[in-house]
Amino acid sequence: MLSRIKAVFILIEFVITVLIIIVLMYIFRDKTYAIRQRWAKMQSFLMGFNVIQKGEIDKDAQLLLLNHQSLVDIVVLEMIYGKDLCWIAKEEIAKIPLFGHIINAPKMIAIDRKDKRSIIKIIKESKDRLSKGRVIAMFPEGTRGDGAKLLKFQSGGKILAEKLNLKVQPVILTNTRTILDSQKFRAKSGNVSVTFLDTITPSDDEQWYEKMKDKMEECLKHELANNSSHR
């Protein structure tokens, strides 16, 4: 019961504060990264979670590929990453009245997954964001999983990395779904772990995408097996 009450509070607070930072990002267009980072830190406090970071952030990485299980995933990365992230998101989010501006205001990239030509847009807009010193971030699974295993990886991340020859850093998040499960409407305090794996250069190995997923799967299993340290 308490977890459901907390979930209601968090989701209401989340919507209200997102609308506020959207306005702020339109007013202070050159400070969108700082606004998002401060908002993320506030979310960490209100949701009651701590972040346990493992591995090193590669400052030369150009593309982050992460597993996805909760809204908290984005909050965690925005909070701890030291550069302006450009998230690749579903076009449906950008079309949500008012709330969709969370994609448009900071110039994230929205894609139509049903349109095969959308990869052209991803490549073009990613190239533009990278030229401005931003780092591209995306969820190769394409949707949220249950946190226990990785879903099938879509081809977008692979094509993007290979076409632009990007340095890719895979990232594994665990326990974020426990902090906020918007599908089951539950929330609780606790620890979240984020593991930065070794950076990969696609041109070094034709099978890099498949091997990367295997390493991410192995890391996820290891973290879940030692999950007692996250509680």
N, C-alpha and C positions, 0 to 999 in steps of 0.2 A: 504493500500500500504506500509506504513512504517513498519507495523508489519511483512509483508512478506520479506522486505529488511533485517530487523533485523534477521529474521529466517534464511535467507541465510547466513548472516555473522556468526551467532552462529554455524550453522551446519558445515560450512567450517572450522571455528576456532576449533570446537570440534574435527573434524577428524584429523586435523594437530596436535593438542596438545595431542590427544590420542596416535598417532604414536610416538610422542616424549617421552611420559612417558613409553611407552612399551619398548623402547630402554633403558631408564634409569633403569627400573625395572629389565631388564636382566643384566645390568652392576652392579647395587647395589641390589643384591638379598635379602640382609638382611634389606633393607630399603623400601620395596615395600609399606608398609602401610603409612609411612611418605610421600612418593612421591605422593600417591593417595590423601591423605588428603590435601596437598598443592595445588594439581591440582584442587580439588573440591572447595577450597576457591577461587582460581583464577576464576573458572567458575561462582561462585556466583557474583563476582565483574563484570565480563564481561557480564553476562546475566542480571544483575541489579535486583537481588532479595535478600530479607532479610528473615531469618528464625525465625518464632515465635514458640518456643518450649513449649509444654504443657505436664504436667505429668513428672514423673521422670524416667530416664534411670536406669533399674535394672542391677547393675554390675554383678549379678550372673546369669543373663539370658544367655541361651546357643543357643537359636533359636529365630530369629525375623521373624514374619510373617507380611508382609506389603501389602496394596492395591497398585495397579500399574496403572498409567495413563500417565506417561511421562518419558523420559530419565532423567529428572531432579530428579526423585525419588532417584536414585542411588547417584547422586551428593550430595543431601541433607544429606543422611545418612553417606556417606563417610566424609562429612565435619564436622558433629557435634558428631558423635559417637566416644567414646574414646578408642575403641579397634579395632583390625585388623579384618575386616569383610571378611567372605568367602561367596561369592554369588553363589547361585545355578542358573545356566543359561541354556538356550536352546543350544543344541549341534550345531544347525545351526550357532549360533554366533561364536563359537569357530572355525568353518570351513571357515569363511570369510577370504580370503587372507589378510595377514598383520594385519588387524584390529582384527582378531580372537585371536591374541596373548594377547589381553587385558584380556582374560580368562586364558590363559596358563601361562603367565609370573608371575602373583601373585598367581598361583595355586588355582584358583576358581574351581568350580565343574560344568562340562558340562554334560547334560543328554539328552538322546534320548527319547522324550516323547511318541514315537510310540512303544517303546520296553518296555514291562511290566517288564522285568528283570532289567531295569535301576534302580529300587528302591534298588536293592542289592548294586549297585555301589554307590548310594547316601549314604546309611547307612555306607558302608565301608570307603568311603572317608571323610564323615562328622566326623566319629569317629577319623580319623587321624588328621583332622584340629582342632578338639576340644582338642585333646591331646597336641596340640601346642599352646593352649591358645586363639584360634580364636573363633569368634562367627559366627554361620551360619545364613545367611539371604536369604529369598526366598519370592517370590510372589505366594501365594496359588491359585490365579486366573489363573495363567499360561500364561497370556497375558495382554496387556494393555486394560483398560476399558475407558469409557468416563469421568470418574471422578465424575459422578452424582450418581452412585450406584455401589455396588459390584457385580462382576460376580460370577458364580458358582465356589466354591472352589474345587480344585483337591485334590485327596487323599494323595499325596506325603508328604505334611507337617504333616499330621496326623500320617501316618505310621512311618515317621522318628522320630517324637517326642515320640511316644509310644514305639518303638523298643529300643531307647536309653534312654528313660525316661528323656527327656530334659525339662528344665525350659523354657517355651515359653512366650515371651513378644510380644503381638500384637501391631502394629503401624499403625496409620492412617495419611496419607498425603493428604492435600487439596491444591488446586490452582496450583499445579505443571504443569498441562496441560495448564493453562493460560500462564505460563511463557514460555513454549515451547511446541507447538503442532506440531510435525513433520509430522503428517498425513495431517493436513490442511495447513501446512507450515505457521504458525503464531507464533509470539513471542512478549512479552511485559514485562515490568518491573513490580514489585509488591512484595507482601509478600506471603510467603508460610508457612503454619502451619504444624507442625508435633506433633502428640499426642501419647505419650507412655502410653498405658493402663496397668492395673495390670497384673503381671506375673501369668501364669497358670502352674500347674503341672498336666500333663495328668492322672497320677495314682489316682488323687483325685476324678475324675468324668468321667464316661464312655461317657457322652455327651458333653465333654469339647469343642470339635471342633465345633459343631453346635452352642453351647452357645457363644463361642468366636466370631464366625461370626456375631451372632445377636448383640453382644456388639459393634463390629466394625461398623456394619451397623448403629446402633444408634448413635455412635460417629460421623460418616461421615455426617449423616443427620443434627446433631446438628451444626457441623462446617459449613456446607453449608448454613444453616439457618442464621448463624451469619457471613456470608462471607464478610460483609461490612468492618469488621475490618482487612481483609486481602488485601484490595485493596490499 
